[in-house]
Amino acid sequence: MQQQARAIETRAAIIRGAAAAFEQRGYGSTSLAQVSAAAGVTKGALYFHFDSKEALAVAIIDAQHEQSAGAGQLLLEKDVPGLRALISMSYELARQLRDDLIVSAGVRLTIEAANFSTPVSAPYLDWMVTCEEFLRRAITAGDVAPTLDVPAAAAFFTAAFTGVQLVSDVLNGRSDIDQRLTEMWALLLPGLVVSERWDELKNLAADVQRERAAAAALD
Amino acid sequence: MQQQARAIETRAAIIRGAAAAFEQRGYGSTSLAQVSAAAGVTKGALYFHFDSKEALAVAIIDAQHEQSAGAGQLLLEKDVPGLRALISMSYELARQLRDDLIVSAGVRLTIEAANFSTPVSAPYLDWMVTCEEFLRRAITAGDVAPTLDVPAAAAFFTAAFTGVQLVSDVLNGRSDIDQRLTEMWALLLPGLVVSERWDELKNLAADVQRERAAAAALD
């Protein structure tokens, strides 16, 4: 039992160390020796848990996606109105990207994974499914027109978020990501919200951003 | 003179070979020996032109950006109406990404360049400037409301295009990129076009996509 607990701990330490090393040097330029040094484990322990650098990257992507998808699941379970949940999700993902090394490393690796032996498409497809569910709830609530092409919109929001966080990362280390997301929603809401709900919902993104900032200040 | 011409040719061959090698294996996992093999030049010739792998990547990014930005410049010079130019530009970039190895390698390297010693931000900033000019022309033409936050919209379109082409690349090698762009514009036009021009412009993206396909079929 104790041995098993230690193995789980070592595996987590390797994932944290690898995330730090990949974030610092990029995936392609990081050696497994640098990963074992960053994780504080022997190369033997590293190879016991992961048989290749790609296996390590996939483990980081899985850990990141589990954490990020968990936030989406929580919004679905708490029955947050669809449009509000969609918008909240984007700010929550942005927070994770800023605060959590596993998440920022996982997202970067997902983007760099175009050259992996198996391309990493599951996170994008999962986000599309979650966005579709938020949009269907928004349609049921009467906030969004039932004529919306739900799969197309869900695919676009997933892609747009990917681009917004990436460009914000390159230009200023994601320091302006919340502002950029609020600007994104200001441009997208007119194409989503039905006219009868417009006055009530037109500032929804700015409202969510402000409420989240107020809640974070209380923590 | 002849020696200079040969040097220019060798440099271009190295850039093409490096683009092919980076596209195949990813930047981090490609060695300079693999680049010189792909380019059909000696390692000596390679080092004569480029003193590091990063210098090579930057040269590919520069070549790509020159070509892509040229298409934007052409639309500005030909006085294409702002909104139509903005939309045409997105399809033209998509075509270059599909048809031109230097462009697809350059865009991928730009995205992976977060770990370069000097981050590559110029292409994003250039695109934002071009999009701003298109949007200002659309405002002058009365297609877009003068209340639009032009820098915010230009920054978002640049980021959204980056994400759309990236996700399309991961999921199906960019085979659906034109369709994804048409869906993107369908979601964005309601937030851009003034109500008096809506009937005239609501199908602009689908129209541009169809016109480009017809023109390509004649080539």
HADDOCK unambig.tbl for C-alpha pairs under 7 A between the chains (distance, minus, plus):
assign (segid A and resid 25 and name CA) (segid B and resid 115 and name CA) 5.85 0.50 0.50
assign (segid A and resid 26 and name CA) (segid B and resid 115 and name CA) 5.53 0.50 0.50
assign (segid A and resid 27 and name CA) (segid B and resid 28 and name CA) 6.91 0.50 0.50
assign (segid A and resid 28 and name CA) (segid B and resid 27 and name CA) 6.91 0.50 0.50
assign (segid A and resid 28 and name CA) (segid B and resid 28 and name CA) 3.54 0.50 0.50
assign (segid A and resid 28 and name CA) (segid B and resid 29 and name CA) 5.08 0.50 0.50
assign (segid A and resid 29 and name CA) (segid B and resid 28 and name CA) 5.09 0.50 0.50
assign (segid A and resid 112 and name CA) (segid B and resid 112 and name CA) 6.65 0.50 0.50
assign (segid A and resid 114 and name CA) (segid B and resid 170 and name CA) 6.17 0.50 0.50
assign (segid A and resid 115 and name CA) (segid B and resid 25 and name CA) 5.86 0.50 0.50
assign (segid A and resid 115 and name CA) (segid B and resid 26 and name CA) 5.52 0.50 0.50
assign (segid A and resid 119 and name CA) (segid B and resid 170 and name CA) 6.92 0.50 0.50
assign (segid A and resid 121 and name CA) (segid B and resid 170 and name CA) 6.38 0.50 0.50
assign (segid A and resid 121 and name CA) (segid B and resid 171 and name CA) 6.12 0.50 0.50
assign (segid A and resid 152 and name CA) (segid B and resid 183 and name CA) 6.34 0.50 0.50
assign (segid A and resid 156 and name CA) (segid B and resid 164 and name CA) 6.96 0.50 0.50
assign (segid A and resid 156 and name CA) (segid B and resid 184 and name CA) 6.25 0.50 0.50
assign (segid A and resid 159 and name CA) (segid B and resid 160 and name CA) 6.80 0.50 0.50
assign (segid A and resid 159 and name CA) (segid B and resid 163 and name CA) 4.55 0.50 0.50
assign (segid A and resid 159 and name CA) (segid B and resid 164 and name CA) 4.93 0.50 0.50
assign (segid A and resid 159 and name CA) (segid B and resid 167 and name CA) 5.93 0.50 0.50
assign (segid A and resid 160 and name CA) (segid B and resid 159 and name CA) 6.80 0.50 0.50
assign (segid A and resid 160 and name CA) (segid B and resid 160 and name CA) 4.33 0.50 0.50
assign (segid A and resid 160 and name CA) (segid B and resid 163 and name CA) 5.29 0.50 0.50
assign (segid A and resid 160 and name CA) (segid B and resid 164 and name CA) 6.50 0.50 0.50
assign (segid A and resid 162 and name CA) (segid B and resid 163 and name CA) 5.23 0.50 0.50
assign (segid A and resid 163 and name CA) (segid B and resid 159 and name CA) 4.56 0.50 0.50
assign (segid A and resid 163 and name CA) (segid B and resid 160 and name CA) 5.29 0.50 0.50
assign (segid A and resid 163 and name CA) (segid B and resid 162 and name CA) 5.23 0.50 0.50
assign (segid A and resid 163 and name CA) (segid B and resid 163 and name CA) 3.85 0.50 0.50
assign (segid A and resid 164 and name CA) (segid B and resid 156 and name CA) 6.94 0.50 0.50
assign (segid A and resid 164 and name CA) (segid B and resid 159 and name CA) 4.92 0.50 0.50
assign (segid A and resid 164 and name CA) (segid B and resid 160 and name CA) 6.49 0.50 0.50
assign (segid A and resid 167 and name CA) (segid B and resid 159 and name CA) 5.93 0.50 0.50
assign (segid A and resid 170 and name CA) (segid B and resid 114 and name CA) 6.16 0.50 0.50
assign (segid A and resid 170 and name CA) (segid B and resid 119 and name CA) 6.90 0.50 0.50
assign (segid A and resid 170 and name CA) (segid B and resid 121 and name CA) 6.38 0.50 0.50
assign (segid A and resid 171 and name CA) (segid B and resid 121 and name CA) 6.11 0.50 0.50
assign (segid A and resid 183 and name CA) (segid B and resid 152 and name CA) 6.34 0.50 0.50
assign (segid A and resid 184 and name CA) (segid B and resid 156 and name CA) 6.24 0.50 0.50
assign (segid A and resid 187 and name CA) (segid B and resid 188 and name CA) 6.62 0.50 0.50
assign (segid A and resid 187 and name CA) (segid B and resid 191 and name CA) 5.22 0.50 0.50
assign (segid A and resid 188 and name CA) (segid B and resid 187 and name CA) 6.62 0.50 0.50
assign (segid A and resid 188 and name CA) (segid B and resid 188 and name CA) 6.07 0.50 0.50
assign (segid A and resid 188 and name CA) (segid B and resid 191 and name CA) 6.46 0.50 0.50
assign (segid A and resid 190 and name CA) (segid B and resid 190 and name CA) 5.74 0.50 0.50
assign (segid A and resid 190 and name CA) (segid B and resid 191 and name CA) 5.02 0.50 0.50
assign (segid A and resid 191 and name CA) (segid B and resid 187 and name CA) 5.21 0.50 0.50
assign (segid A and resid 191 and name CA) (segid B and resid 188 and name CA) 6.44 0.50 0.50
assign (segid A and resid 191 and name CA) (segid B and resid 190 and name CA) 5.03 0.50 0.50
assign (segid A and resid 191 and name CA) (segid B and resid 191 and name CA) 6.20 0.50 0.50
